[in-house]
């Protein structure tokens, strides 16, 4: 996975991130089970 140096953090970070705004409170409703499945899948593919 491609990484770059983050000037603010001072460490290498992935150029791809997982946006989770759709799992938050004001954008529809996501069940906790489904939100956790998204996060677990992201970790597995990292």
Residue pairs with C-beta under 8 A, 6 or more apart in sequence:
1 14
1 15
1 16
1 46
2 14
2 15
2 16
3 12
3 13
3 14
3 15
4 12
4 13
4 15
5 11
5 12
5 13
6 12
6 13
14 46
18 38
18 39
18 42
20 35
20 38
20 39
21 27
22 28
22 30
23 30
23 35
23 38
